[in-house]
Amino acid sequence: MKESRLFKIVYYILENGRITAPELAKKFEVSVRTIYRDIDVISSAGIPIYVTTGRNGGVQILENYVLDKAFFSEKEKQDILAALQSVSVVSNTYEKDMLTKLSALFNVNSDNWFEVDFSRWGSKEQDNTTFELLKNAVISHKAVCIMYVNSWGNKSKRKIYPIKMMYRAKEWYIKAYCIDRADFRIFKFNRIIEMQILSEEFTPMEYPKSADEPKQKYNTISLCFPKEMAYRVYDEFEASDIKEMENGDLIVTTEMPEDNWLIGYLLSFGTQVTVIEPAYLKKILSDEAKKIYEKNKA
């Protein structure tokens, strides 16, 4: 995201000439402080960008300067275009315009050779809205107030400082500092049911690696699936954790968190899963299935 904005700033100034930092901040929807940081990054890359003060002051690039397209190798040009193409998949801003302009600058065709869609089926508009709002909050370092539903279905109102967005295991997450818990937390996008971007700005911070360590207890479990479930087993488990038996059954041995989510997940396989071990998990699953039967029997 940041690299895309830097290209846009350079291109915009080359195209339009001197402009004030507040005007740039408004155009690119970031803070003035962020614009000045971007200027430092652009300058360190060897582009003669500078700031003048006074009545006719502003941000400008040395007159007659031309972005040298020969600075990049052919592979680097293709990589830059591919990176921007992937960014445009999850952003509603103007990366596609940037692709066209850079393609012309590099004299390289921007082939539409891959397609990625991170949104859920039937939820594209809502997912894109959530993505855009949180992306802007991360970039501009704005606090966010959210209504969040945890894995137990409990709702809570949280004030967070969004630090970084993360896509992992087919899901979007936001890494943040939670004011209410006074600790770093990871929030799942589709569990955020209400959201408000606040005017409060926070000092940029790093999300500590130690906070990525799972707080839940993970235990080894062993499961058996019939061969008819191969399509889902290979989608949802590591190939190295799967052992195919002579009769076609699939044995999965893996580590998973033992909580309500695990029970719900195993129940989603219906009669197509057998818990081999641990024995107590087998009993928990059996008891839960009996409750479902009693509640729904005719």
PyMOL commands that set and color helices and strands:
alter all, ss='L'
color gray80, all
select helices_A, chain A and resi 2-16+21-28+32-44+69-71+74-89+95-106+124-140+189-191+209-212+227-236+239-241+260-267+270-272+279-296
alter helices_A, ss='H'
color red, helices_A
select strands_A, chain A and resi 49-52+58-61+142-149+155-168+171-178+183-188+192-201+218-225+242-244+250-257+274-277
alter strands_A, ss='S'
color yellow, strands_A
deselect
rebuild
show_as cartoon
